[in-house]
Amino acid sequence: EYELTRVFCPSSIAVFGPETPKENTPQDTILKPTTMYGVTKVAGELLGNYYVKRFGVDVRGVRYPGIISSETLPGGGTTDYAVEIFYAAIKEKKYTCFVKENTVLPMMYMPDCIKGTIQLMEADFSKLKHHADFNLAAMSFSAKKLADEIKKHIPKFVCEYKPDFRQKIADSWPRSIDDSAAREEWGWKPDYDLSRMVKDMIEKLTLKYEKGSYIEK
């Protein structure tokens, strides 16, 4: 009816749950999330793949890890500590983290997020074995490892840990992701690791702060 040629269906690591393998989470695995957000993302993946098989619609999607951006304010999600911490470090030199220091989650810097999305949408459909549910990874780190990396640039920075309700959600998610399907089917490869991402975030947010365009939520 609308003559759609291609549909993008964004998903998330929230599709995974406590029964999913935590380390190097496989592309094809158990999807039993414990949050409504995760449930709706699973539904989106299933619908997308259904339309591919039933009607031949070109539907594509990725399971985004936590996304870190210098342009978008944190919104209170489980992975948003990894964004809040930069704002706090630059302005106040201290931060109270809402997950435990040893909590490891998959993360990605926004430039890689954009790059991966565009690469998938431009990939040859005939070479795709998966469609609406690609695992996508860039880096995994603990809250403490991130804080330690920030300290290399801001030595006076202090981080304390007071886990809240989001800790339980974080505990149900993977620690690392196997994105070999994305690498093999459409050539995915991230550009940013932890150290490069932290350096770039601090440079960009510090510049905003000094110019007076630093915005807080």
Phi and psi restraints in degrees (value plus and minus 20) as a CYANA .aco file:
   2 TYR   PHI    -116.7   -76.7
   2 TYR   PSI     -18.6    21.4
   3 GLU   PHI      33.9    73.9
   3 GLU   PSI      24.5    64.5
   4 LEU   PHI     -90.8   -50.8
   4 LEU   PSI     114.9   154.9
   5 THR   PHI    -120.7   -80.7
   5 THR   PSI     -44.5    -4.5
   6 ARG   PHI    -179.2  -139.2
   6 ARG   PSI     118.4   158.4
   7 VAL   PHI    -145.5  -105.5
   7 VAL   PSI     113.3   153.3
   8 PHE   PHI    -124.0   -84.0
   8 PHE   PSI     109.0   149.0
   9 CYS   PHI    -144.5  -104.5
   9 CYS   PSI      71.5   111.5
  10 PRO   PHI     -87.5   -47.5
  10 PRO   PSI     114.6   154.6
  11 SER   PHI    -142.2  -102.2
  11 SER   PSI    -182.9  -142.9
  12 SER   PHI    -179.5  -139.5
  12 SER   PSI     139.8   179.8
  13 ILE   PHI     -85.5   -45.5
  13 ILE   PSI     -27.4    12.6
  14 ALA   PHI     -87.1   -47.1
  14 ALA   PSI     -31.1     8.9
  15 VAL   PHI     -90.1   -50.1
  15 VAL   PSI     -38.8     1.2
  16 PHE   PHI    -106.3   -66.3
  16 PHE   PSI     140.0   180.0
  17 GLY   PHI    -160.9  -120.9
  17 GLY   PSI    -189.9  -149.9
  18 PRO   PHI     -79.2   -39.2
  18 PRO   PSI     -46.9    -6.9
  19 GLU   PHI    -107.4   -67.4
  19 GLU   PSI     -25.2    14.8
  20 THR   PHI    -101.3   -61.3
  20 THR   PSI     120.0   160.0
  21 PRO   PHI     -75.2   -35.2
  21 PRO   PSI     112.0   152.0
  22 LYS   PHI    -101.0   -61.0
  22 LYS   PSI     -53.9   -13.9
  23 GLU   PHI    -119.0   -79.0
  23 GLU   PSI     110.9   150.9
  24 ASN   PHI      31.0    71.0
  24 ASN   PSI      30.0    70.0
  25 THR   PHI     -71.0   -31.0
  25 THR   PSI     103.3   143.3
  26 PRO   PHI     -85.2   -45.2
  26 PRO   PSI     139.8   179.8
  27 GLN   PHI     -81.9   -41.9
  27 GLN   PSI     -69.4   -29.4
  28 ASP   PHI    -127.8   -87.8
  28 ASP   PSI      86.9   126.9
  29 THR   PHI    -173.4  -133.4
  29 THR   PSI    -192.7  -152.7
  30 ILE   PHI     -89.4   -49.4
  30 ILE   PSI     109.3   149.3
  31 LEU   PHI    -137.7   -97.7
  31 LEU   PSI      70.9   110.9
  32 LYS   PHI    -155.0  -115.0
  32 LYS   PSI      52.3    92.3
  33 PRO   PHI     -88.4   -48.4
  33 PRO   PSI     140.9   180.9
  34 THR   PHI    -129.7   -89.7
  34 THR   PSI     -17.5    22.5
  35 THR   PHI    -137.9   -97.9
  35 THR   PSI     133.8   173.8
  36 MET   PHI     -82.1   -42.1
  36 MET   PSI     -56.7   -16.7
  37 TYR   PHI     -77.7   -37.7
  37 TYR   PSI     -66.9   -26.9
  38 GLY   PHI     -84.7   -44.7
  38 GLY   PSI     -60.2   -20.2
  39 VAL   PHI     -80.3   -40.3
  39 VAL   PSI     -64.2   -24.2
  40 THR   PHI     -88.0   -48.0
  40 THR   PSI     -52.3   -12.3
  41 LYS   PHI     -89.3   -49.3
  41 LYS   PSI     -58.2   -18.2
  42 VAL   PHI     -82.1   -42.1
  42 VAL   PSI     -63.5   -23.5
  43 ALA   PHI     -79.8   -39.8
  43 ALA   PSI     -61.1   -21.1
  44 GLY   PHI     -83.3   -43.3
  44 GLY   PSI     -61.5   -21.5
  45 GLU   PHI     -82.9   -42.9
  45 GLU   PSI     -66.7   -26.7
  46 LEU   PHI     -83.4   -43.4
  46 LEU   PSI     -61.9   -21.9
  47 LEU   PHI     -84.4   -44.4
  47 LEU   PSI     -62.8   -22.8
  48 GLY   PHI     -80.0   -40.0
  48 GLY   PSI     -67.7   -27.7
  49 ASN   PHI     -87.3   -47.3
  49 ASN   PSI     -52.2   -12.2
  50 TYR   PHI     -82.2   -42.2
  50 TYR   PSI     -65.6   -25.6
  51 TYR   PHI     -87.5   -47.5
  51 TYR   PSI     -49.7    -9.7
  52 VAL   PHI     -85.4   -45.4
  52 VAL   PSI     -69.5   -29.5
  53 LYS   PHI     -95.4   -55.4
  53 LYS   PSI     -57.6   -17.6
  54 ARG   PHI    -102.1   -62.1
  54 ARG   PSI     -60.6   -20.6
  55 PHE   PHI    -140.5  -100.5
  55 PHE   PSI     -23.1    16.9
  56 GLY   PHI      54.2    94.2
  56 GLY   PSI      -1.2    38.8
  57 VAL   PHI     -91.1   -51.1
  57 VAL   PSI     119.7   159.7
  58 ASP   PHI    -104.4   -64.4
  58 ASP   PSI      68.4   108.4
  59 VAL   PHI    -126.3   -86.3
  59 VAL   PSI     112.7   152.7
  60 ARG   PHI    -154.8  -114.8
  60 ARG   PSI     128.1   168.1
  61 GLY   PHI    -184.5  -144.5
  61 GLY   PSI     138.2   178.2
  62 VAL   PHI    -149.1  -109.1
  62 VAL   PSI     132.7   172.7
  63 ARG   PHI    -113.0   -73.0
  63 ARG   PSI      75.5   115.5
  64 TYR   PHI     -88.4   -48.4
  64 TYR   PSI     119.2   159.2
  65 PRO   PHI     -99.8   -59.8
  65 PRO   PSI    -185.7  -145.7
  66 GLY   PHI     -85.3   -45.3
  66 GLY   PSI     111.4   151.4
  67 ILE   PHI    -123.2   -83.2
  67 ILE   PSI     108.1   148.1
  68 ILE   PHI    -128.4   -88.4
  68 ILE   PSI     107.2   147.2
  69 SER   PHI    -160.8  -120.8
  69 SER   PSI     124.6   164.6
  70 SER   PHI    -109.0   -69.0
  70 SER   PSI     -25.4    14.6
  71 GLU   PHI    -125.9   -85.9
  71 GLU   PSI     -47.5    -7.5
  72 THR   PHI    -127.2   -87.2
  72 THR   PSI     109.3   149.3
  73 LEU   PHI     -90.8   -50.8
  73 LEU   PSI     128.1   168.1
  74 PRO   PHI     -84.5   -44.5
  74 PRO   PSI     123.8   163.8
  75 GLY   PHI    -133.3   -93.3
  75 GLY   PSI      -8.3    31.7
  76 GLY   PHI      72.9   112.9
  76 GLY   PSI     -14.5    25.5
  77 GLY   PHI     -93.2   -53.2
  77 GLY   PSI     151.0   191.0
  78 THR   PHI     -82.3   -42.3
  78 THR   PSI     -55.5   -15.5
  79 THR   PHI    -110.0   -70.0
  79 THR   PSI     -21.7    18.3
  80 ASP   PHI     -93.0   -53.0
  80 ASP   PSI     -28.9    11.1
  81 TYR   PHI     -77.9   -37.9
  81 TYR   PSI     -52.4   -12.4
  82 ALA   PHI     -93.7   -53.7
  82 ALA   PSI     -25.6    14.4
  83 VAL   PHI    -126.4   -86.4
  83 VAL   PSI     -66.2   -26.2
  84 GLU   PHI     -74.4   -34.4
  84 GLU   PSI     -58.6   -18.6
  85 ILE   PHI     -79.9   -39.9
  85 ILE   PSI     -52.3   -12.3
  86 PHE   PHI     -90.9   -50.9
  86 PHE   PSI     -64.3   -24.3
  87 TYR   PHI     -80.9   -40.9
  87 TYR   PSI     -64.0   -24.0
  88 ALA   PHI     -87.0   -47.0
  88 ALA   PSI     -60.7   -20.7
  89 ALA   PHI     -83.5   -43.5
  89 ALA   PSI     -61.9   -21.9
  90 ILE   PHI     -92.4   -52.4
  90 ILE   PSI     -61.0   -21.0
  91 LYS   PHI    -105.8   -65.8
  91 LYS   PSI     -66.8   -26.8
  92 GLU   PHI    -133.3   -93.3
  92 GLU   PSI     -30.8     9.2
  93 LYS   PHI      45.4    85.4
  93 LYS   PSI      -3.5    36.5
  94 LYS   PHI    -172.1  -132.1
  94 LYS   PSI     135.5   175.5
  95 TYR   PHI    -173.6  -133.6
  95 TYR   PSI     120.6   160.6
  96 THR   PHI    -125.1   -85.1
  96 THR   PSI      91.4   131.4
  97 CYS   PHI    -108.1   -68.1
  97 CYS   PSI     117.3   157.3
  98 PHE   PHI    -112.0   -72.0
  98 PHE   PSI     -11.6    28.4
  99 VAL   PHI    -146.0  -106.0
  99 VAL   PSI     141.2   181.2
 100 LYS   PHI     -85.1   -45.1
 100 LYS   PSI     134.3   174.3
 101 GLU   PHI     -83.4   -43.4
 101 GLU   PSI     -45.8    -5.8
 102 ASN   PHI    -116.0   -76.0
 102 ASN   PSI      -9.2    30.8
 103 THR   PHI     -94.5   -54.5
 103 THR   PSI      97.1   137.1
 104 VAL   PHI    -125.9   -85.9
 104 VAL   PSI     109.8   149.8
 105 LEU   PHI    -157.6  -117.6
 105 LEU   PSI     133.0   173.0
 106 PRO   PHI     -94.0   -54.0
 106 PRO   PSI     116.1   156.1
 107 MET   PHI    -155.5  -115.5
 107 MET   PSI     145.2   185.2
 108 MET   PHI    -173.0  -133.0
 108 MET   PSI     121.5   161.5
 109 TYR   PHI    -103.9   -63.9
 109 TYR   PSI     124.6   164.6
 110 MET   PHI     -72.6   -32.6
 110 MET   PSI     -62.4   -22.4
 111 PRO   PHI     -76.1   -36.1
 111 PRO   PSI     -57.6   -17.6
 112 ASP   PHI     -91.1   -51.1
 112 ASP   PSI     -55.1   -15.1
 113 CYS   PHI     -79.9   -39.9
 113 CYS   PSI     -67.9   -27.9
 114 ILE   PHI     -85.6   -45.6
 114 ILE   PSI     -64.4   -24.4
 115 LYS   PHI     -78.8   -38.8
 115 LYS   PSI     -67.6   -27.6
 116 GLY   PHI     -83.1   -43.1
 116 GLY   PSI     -60.7   -20.7
 117 THR   PHI     -82.7   -42.7
 117 THR   PSI     -66.8   -26.8
 118 ILE   PHI     -84.7   -44.7
 118 ILE   PSI     -62.5   -22.5
 119 GLN   PHI     -79.7   -39.7
 119 GLN   PSI     -64.1   -24.1
 120 LEU   PHI     -83.8   -43.8
 120 LEU   PSI     -64.8   -24.8
 121 MET   PHI     -87.3   -47.3
 121 MET   PSI     -42.8    -2.8
 122 GLU   PHI    -116.8   -76.8
 122 GLU   PSI     -22.7    17.3
 123 ALA   PHI     -89.5   -49.5
 123 ALA   PSI     136.7   176.7
 124 ASP   PHI     -91.3   -51.3
 124 ASP   PSI      96.4   136.4
 125 PHE   PHI     -77.1   -37.1
 125 PHE   PSI     -55.8   -15.8
 126 SER   PHI     -86.3   -46.3
 126 SER   PSI     -38.3     1.7
 127 LYS   PHI    -114.0   -74.0
 127 LYS   PSI     -24.4    15.6
 128 LEU   PHI    -107.8   -67.8
 128 LEU   PSI     103.4   143.4
 129 LYS   PHI    -113.6   -73.6
 129 LYS   PSI     -47.0    -7.0
 130 HIS   PHI    -129.0   -89.0
 130 HIS   PSI     147.1   187.1
 131 HIS   PHI    -158.7  -118.7
 131 HIS   PSI     -91.7   -51.7
 132 ALA   PHI    -116.1   -76.1
 132 ALA   PSI      -7.0    33.0
 133 ASP   PHI    -167.2  -127.2
 133 ASP   PSI      18.7    58.7
 134 PHE   PHI     -90.0   -50.0
 134 PHE   PSI     108.8   148.8
 135 ASN   PHI     -85.4   -45.4
 135 ASN   PSI     121.6   161.6
 136 LEU   PHI    -158.9  -118.9
 136 LEU   PSI     109.1   149.1
 137 ALA   PHI    -155.3  -115.3
 137 ALA   PSI     137.2   177.2
 138 ALA   PHI    -159.3  -119.3
 138 ALA   PSI     -70.6   -30.6
 139 MET   PHI    -176.0  -136.0
 139 MET   PSI     136.4   176.4
 140 SER   PHI    -152.5  -112.5
 140 SER   PSI     117.2   157.2
 141 PHE   PHI    -174.9  -134.9
 141 PHE   PSI     139.8   179.8
 142 SER   PHI    -106.9   -66.9
 142 SER   PSI     143.6   183.6
 143 ALA   PHI     -80.0   -40.0
 143 ALA   PSI     -59.3   -19.3
 144 LYS   PHI     -87.6   -47.6
 144 LYS   PSI     -58.7   -18.7
 145 LYS   PHI     -83.5   -43.5
 145 LYS   PSI     -58.1   -18.1
 146 LEU   PHI     -85.6   -45.6
 146 LEU   PSI     -65.0   -25.0
 147 ALA   PHI     -80.9   -40.9
 147 ALA   PSI     -61.6   -21.6
 148 ASP   PHI     -84.1   -44.1
 148 ASP   PSI     -56.9   -16.9
 149 GLU   PHI     -88.4   -48.4
 149 GLU   PSI     -58.1   -18.1
 150 ILE   PHI     -84.9   -44.9
 150 ILE   PSI     -57.6   -17.6
 151 LYS   PHI     -81.1   -41.1
 151 LYS   PSI     -45.5    -5.5
 152 LYS   PHI     -83.9   -43.9
 152 LYS   PSI     -46.5    -6.5
 153 HIS   PHI    -122.2   -82.2
 153 HIS   PSI     -49.9    -9.9
 154 ILE   PHI    -148.6  -108.6
 154 ILE   PSI      62.2   102.2
 155 PRO   PHI     -75.5   -35.5
 155 PRO   PSI     -49.7    -9.7
 156 LYS   PHI    -102.1   -62.1
 156 LYS   PSI     -23.7    16.3
 157 PHE   PHI     -84.6   -44.6
 157 PHE   PSI     114.3   154.3
 158 VAL   PHI    -145.7  -105.7
 158 VAL   PSI     112.7   152.7
 159 CYS   PHI    -144.4  -104.4
 159 CYS   PSI     108.8   148.8
 160 GLU   PHI    -135.6   -95.6
 160 GLU   PSI     143.9   183.9
 161 TYR   PHI    -146.2  -106.2
 161 TYR   PSI     100.3   140.3
 162 LYS   PHI    -154.3  -114.3
 162 LYS   PSI      65.9   105.9
 163 PRO   PHI     -79.5   -39.5
 163 PRO   PSI     120.2   160.2
 164 ASP   PHI    -139.7   -99.7
 164 ASP   PSI    -177.5  -137.5
 165 PHE   PHI     -79.9   -39.9
 165 PHE   PSI     -42.4    -2.4
 166 ARG   PHI     -92.5   -52.5
 166 ARG   PSI     -35.8     4.2
 167 GLN   PHI     -81.5   -41.5
 167 GLN   PSI     -60.7   -20.7
 168 LYS   PHI     -83.8   -43.8
 168 LYS   PSI     -57.9   -17.9
 169 ILE   PHI     -85.9   -45.9
 169 ILE   PSI     -66.5   -26.5
 170 ALA   PHI     -79.2   -39.2
 170 ALA   PSI     -58.3   -18.3
 171 ASP   PHI     -86.2   -46.2
 171 ASP   PSI     -40.8    -0.8
 172 SER   PHI    -108.7   -68.7
 172 SER   PSI     -27.9    12.1
 173 TRP   PHI    -119.2   -79.2
 173 TRP   PSI     143.5   183.5
 174 PRO   PHI     -85.1   -45.1
 174 PRO   PSI     136.5   176.5
 175 ARG   PHI    -114.0   -74.0
 175 ARG   PSI     -49.0    -9.0
 176 SER   PHI    -170.6  -130.6
 176 SER   PSI     136.9   176.9
 177 ILE   PHI    -142.9  -102.9
 177 ILE   PSI     116.7   156.7
 178 ASP   PHI    -110.4   -70.4
 178 ASP   PSI      87.9   127.9
 179 ASP   PHI    -129.4   -89.4
 179 ASP   PSI       9.9    49.9
 180 SER   PHI     -81.8   -41.8
 180 SER   PSI     -50.1   -10.1
 181 ALA   PHI     -83.9   -43.9
 181 ALA   PSI     -63.8   -23.8
 182 ALA   PHI     -85.3   -45.3
 182 ALA   PSI     -58.4   -18.4
 183 ARG   PHI     -87.2   -47.2
 183 ARG   PSI     -60.1   -20.1
 184 GLU   PHI     -99.1   -59.1
 184 GLU   PSI     -58.2   -18.2
 185 GLU   PHI    -106.0   -66.0
 185 GLU   PSI     -47.9    -7.9
 186 TRP   PHI    -164.4  -124.4
 186 TRP   PSI      -0.5    39.5
 187 GLY   PHI      54.1    94.1
 187 GLY   PSI       8.5    48.5
 188 TRP   PHI     -84.4   -44.4
 188 TRP   PSI     116.5   156.5
 189 LYS   PHI    -178.4  -138.4
 189 LYS   PSI      99.8   139.8
 190 PRO   PHI     -93.1   -53.1
 190 PRO   PSI     136.2   176.2
 191 ASP   PHI    -120.3   -80.3
 191 ASP   PSI     -45.2    -5.2
 192 TYR   PHI    -129.2   -89.2
 192 TYR   PSI     111.9   151.9
 193 ASP   PHI    -124.7   -84.7
 193 ASP   PSI    -195.7  -155.7
 194 LEU   PHI     -79.5   -39.5
 194 LEU   PSI     -70.0   -30.0
 195 SER   PHI     -84.0   -44.0
 195 SER   PSI     -61.5   -21.5
 196 ARG   PHI     -88.3   -48.3
 196 ARG   PSI     -58.7   -18.7
 197 MET   PHI     -85.0   -45.0
 197 MET   PSI     -66.1   -26.1
 198 VAL   PHI     -81.8   -41.8
 198 VAL   PSI     -65.4   -25.4
 199 LYS   PHI     -78.2   -38.2
 199 LYS   PSI     -65.5   -25.5
 200 ASP   PHI     -88.5   -48.5
 200 ASP   PSI     -61.4   -21.4
 201 MET   PHI     -81.4   -41.4
 201 MET   PSI     -67.0   -27.0
 202 ILE   PHI     -84.7   -44.7
 202 ILE   PSI     -61.8   -21.8
 203 GLU   PHI     -81.5   -41.5
 203 GLU   PSI     -66.9   -26.9
 204 LYS   PHI     -88.2   -48.2
 204 LYS   PSI     -65.3   -25.3
 205 LEU   PHI     -92.5   -52.5
 205 LEU   PSI     -54.0   -14.0
 206 THR   PHI     -84.0   -44.0
 206 THR   PSI     -62.1   -22.1
 207 LEU   PHI     -81.9   -41.9
 207 LEU   PSI     -62.1   -22.1
 208 LYS   PHI     -83.2   -43.2
 208 LYS   PSI     -62.5   -22.5
 209 TYR   PHI     -83.4   -43.4
 209 TYR   PSI     -63.7   -23.7
 210 GLU   PHI     -88.2   -48.2
 210 GLU   PSI     -49.2    -9.2
 211 LYS   PHI    -105.8   -65.8
 211 LYS   PSI     -26.0    14.0
 212 GLY   PHI      61.9   101.9
 212 GLY   PSI      -9.4    30.6
 213 SER   PHI    -123.1   -83.1
 213 SER   PSI      -5.8    34.2
 214 TYR   PHI     -94.0   -54.0
 214 TYR   PSI      99.8   139.8
 215 ILE   PHI    -135.2   -95.2
 215 ILE   PSI     116.5   156.5
 216 GLU   PHI    -133.2   -93.2
 216 GLU   PSI     133.8   173.8
